Amino acid sequence: MAPSLLPVALPPLLALFAAKPSAALAFPSASHTRIANRPPVVSSTDQRTHQRTRLHLLDPSHMTEPAFVSSQLISTDLGSYFNLFKLSGNVPLVSSLALNAALFFGLRPKLMTMLTPEGFAHSLALGTMLWTTLGWRGWTVCVLYLFLGQLVTKVGFAEKEALGIAEGRGGRRGPENVWGSAFTGTLCAAAAAQAVKTGDPFLGLAADVWILGYVSSLATKLADTFASEIGKAYGKTTFLITTLKPVPRGTEGAVSLEGTLASVVGGLALAAYAYLAVGLIPSLAGVGVATFAAFFATMIESLLGATLQEKEGLAWVTNEVINFFNTLIGAATAMLLGVLLLGMIAEIALQAFV
């Protein structure tokens, strides 16, 4: 390990090993070793009994859980041996931080083409929170959003840059972009984890409702990114959503047919991944709800951009503030539809997440 990584990686690793080990994993002391090395004194009857027991244990029909392994370590989910890949989330914070630090610094050359140094640090914090609350499944949904968003940002980038409508810093995301896009999702993830941990609804909503909100918030932001970037690159006719008058590409609140269709693709892509690949969304109906919520919120975002951004006296209404409201509307719309249309009420068991 490079010396520069030691200050970051060493404390989490020390904390991981500071936990009290199970009896099965305890290391023997020197006195124990001396005693264990003494040849045992056994009778011939004991030897025959031991041999029968040994044959019984080697019989595959009798091979269940080894007696010397703690029952907490036995699981069909391989990753749960280290509490890192539990399907139900609630992964220990220190373990999540250590794993994310290893992944982020291992992928640092690639990530630094997508993030500013500050954005890198904040993304590490975000990744730790998401892995802690939703486990690897929720984490990969956000990672997919980041990579797809970065990919579509680069579409026609040279032309957009020449027109002065490309994303700043070469498309790299900073802290304001990280939290403007993912703050709503982080809140939903924390609420879902709380519902799973206690086994009770949080604020009257079951975990699957909060998870739907989490996925929909990121699907909404990806839909918005697809609409904006594809519209700026390929939009033939762009018009202001409030007046329907033609405006130049890149105008706040402008929409185009190409960008609108792209927004549907972006929202659907993330919702479909959550359903098909990781099972966070339990049904195709949930995919439809998340996709519609993402599209609806993206249209509202264009309306907010046209009426509030770059207006006198509203300097605080930045693009990141609009992004937050965009994701909030997407999550709230999906959660409301989930309750009303899909029957995701508090009494439903947490089958989709546990």
N, C-alpha and C positions, 0 to 999 in steps of 0.2 A: 504493500500500500504506500502510495506517495506520501511524503511527510506533510504536504499541504492539506491532505485529507484527514489526517489524524485528529485535529481539533474538532472536526465535524462528526466523524464516524466513531471515534473512540468512546465518548460518553454514552451514546445509545447502546453500543455493544457491551460496555461495562454494566449498564443497567439491565440488559437482557440476562447476563450471567449472574447478576446480584440476587435474582429471585431464588427463593428456597427450592432446591431441587427435590424431586420425588425420591422416595426410598430406592426405587429401581435405578436411578441415575446417580446416586451418591457414590463418591469415590472412596475406596477403603483406605484406612490409615495403615501405617507401618505395622502396628500391633495386630491388626486384622489380617494383614498379609502373612505374618508369621504363623498365626493360628491356622489360616486357611491352607498353608503349605504342609502342615503336619499330616502324615498318612493316617487316615481314619481307621479305627479299630472296629471291625464289624464281624458278626458271626456269619456262618454259611447260610443260615435262614434269612438273615438280613440281605445277603447278596442275592439270593433267589427272588426275594420280594422286590428288591430294587430293579432286577432285570425284567420282571414282569411289568412293573410300572413303566420302565423305560420303553418297552415294546408297545405298551398301551398308548403312550404319548406320541410315538412315532406313527401310529396307525392314523391315516388321513381322516378316517371317519370320526376320530375322537379329537382332532386338532381344532380347537376353538381359540379362545383368547389365552395367550401364555400367562401363567400364573404370576410370573415375575414382572409383568408390565402393568403399570398403573392403568386402571380402566378409563381414566380420562384421556389417555393417549390413543385408545383404540377407536378408530373411525373409518368409515368408507371414504371420507374426504381426506386424501393424502396430505393436503396442506395444513389440515388442522393439527398435525403433529407439532407444528410451530405456531398455531393460532394465527396464522397469516392468511389462510385461504378459506376461512369459514364462509359458507354461503350466506349466513345470516348477519354478517357484519359484526359490529362490536368487537373489533380486533384491538388488543392492547395498544395504547398510544405509543409506547416506547418501541414496540415491535414494528408498528406502522412507520414510525419516523426512521428507524434504522433501514428498513427495506426501501423506503422512498429515497432516502439519502444515497443508498447504493445505486439505485436505478438512475436517479437524476445525475449523479456525478459520472456514472458509467456512460450515459448518453449525452453528456454535457456538450461535446462538439456539435451534435445535431441540434440540441435544444437551444443553443446560443444563436443559431440562425433564425430561430422563431421567437425568442424572448430577449428582452434586455436583461442586464445583470440583476436589476431589481425585480423584474418580472420573473426571472428564474427563481429567486428566493421566495417570492410570494406563491409561485406555482408549487414549489416544494411544500410550503405550508398547506396549501389547498389540497394537494395530493395526500398528505398525511391525514388531514381531517376526513377526506372522503374514504380512504381505506379503513380508517378507524370506525366510521359510522356505517358504511355500506359494504365494506369488504372489497375484494378485487373486482367484483362485477360492477359496482357503481363507479369505481375508479376507472375502469376501462371505457365506460361510456363517456366520461369527461375527456380522457385521452383521445378517443376517437373524434370528439368534437374539436379538440385543439388541432389535430392533424388535418382533418377535412377542412376546417376553417382556414388554416394556413395554406393548404393546397389551392383552394379556390381564390384566395387573395392574390396568389401569384399568376392567375389566369390573365393574360393580356396586360401584365404589370407595366411593361415598358411604355405601351400606349397610354395607359392611365397616368403614368408618371409624367409623360410629356404634356398631358392635358391638365396636370395639376390636381387630379382627383384620386390619386393613389393613396393608400394608407401611408402615414408617416413612418420614419425610421426603417424604411424598407419592408414594412409589413410586420416588424417585430412587435410583440405585445409587451406592455409594461404592467405595473401593478394595477393601474386604473382599469386597464382592459381585463385583467384577470378577475377582479372582484365585480366589475360592472357586468361581466358575463356570468359569473358563477356564484355570486353571493346568495341569490335566491335559491339556487340549487343546494348550496351548503346548508341553509336553514332547513330545507325540506329533508335533506339527508339526516341531519341531527334529530329532527322530529321523528322520522321513521325509525332510527336506531333506538330512540327512547321508547317508542311503542313496542318494539321487538323485545327490548331488555326487560320491560316491566310486564309484558303480556297484556297490557291494557291500552285502549285508544289514547292518543295524545291530542288534547284539545278537542276531543270528541270524534277524531278521525283515526281510522285504522292505519297500520303501517303501509298497506298497499296503496292507499290514497296518497300518502306523502311521497311514496316512491314514484307514483305516476306524475306527481307534481315535479319531482326532481328531474325525471327524464324529459318531461315536457318543457321545463325551463331551459335546458340545454338544447333541445330540439328547436325551440323558439329562436334562440340566439344563432344557431346554425342556419336556420331558415332565413333569418335576417341577413346574415353574412352572405349566403348564396344569392339572395335577391340583390343586395347592394353590389357585390363584386361582379356577378354575371351581367347585371343591368348596366354597370359602368363600362364593361368590356364589350358587350354585344347588343345593348339596347338600341334599337333602330329609332323608336319613337318613345320619348319619355315625357310624361306630363305630370303636373302637380296634382296630388291626390285631392286637394281641397277645391281647386278651380277647374281641373281637367284641361288646363291650358298647357301647351307644349313648353318645356323648359330644357335647358342643357343637361346632359348626363352629369351625374354627381351632385345635383341640386338637392338640398335637404327636403325630404318629403316627396321626391320624384319617384314615380313608378313606371315600369315598362312591362310589356308582355313577357319578354325574355326573362326579366328578373322575377316576375311573379311566378312563372312556371318553375324557375330554379328554386324559389323558396319552398315550394311543395316538395321538390326532390330532396332538399336539405333536411327538412323536418321529417320526412318519411324515412330517410336513410338512418337517422339516429334512433327513431322509434322502432324501426324494423330490427336494428341491431340489438336493442334492449329486449326485444321479444324473441328473436330467433337465436341469437348467440349466447346471451347470458340469462334470459328468463326473468328479467326484472319486471317486464310487463307480461301478465299472465294470459292474454288473449289477443286475437286479431282486432277485436273491438277496441281494446285499449290502444293498439297502434293507430287505429282510425281517430280516436279521441285525441291522442297526443299530436298527430299530424294536423288535425283541424285546429287545435288550440294554437299550434305554432304558426299556422297560416294566418289565423285571426289576429293573433298578437302582432305579427309582422305588419299587417295592414294598419293596426292601431299605432304602431311605432312610426310608420310613415306619416300618419296624421299628426302625431305629437311633434315629429321633426319639423313638419311644415308650419305648425302654429306656435311652437314654443322656442325652438332653437334659433340662435343668432338674432334674438329679438331684444330690443332695448329694455333694460331693467331686469333681464332674465339671464344674466351672464352665468349664473350658477347652473343653468340647464345645459350641461355639457353632453357630449355624445355618450359618455359613460353613464350619466344619470338617466338618459333616455334608454340606454341598454338595460339598466336595472329595472325600470318600469316595464320595459318590453318583456323581460323574463318573468317578472312578477305577474303580469297579465296572462302570459302563457301558462304558467303553473296554476294560477287560480282558476282559469277557464277549464283546464283539464281536470282539476280536482272536483270542480262543481259538476262537470259532465260525468265524471266517474261516479259520483254519489247519485246523481239523478238518473243517468241512463244505464250505467253498468251495475248499479246496486252495491257499490263499494261502501257499505255502511259499517258502523263500528262493530256490529255483531259478527261480521265475516271473520273467519279464522285467518291466520297469517300464512296460508298455504303457499302463496306465491313467493314468500320471502324466507321462511324458516326451512 
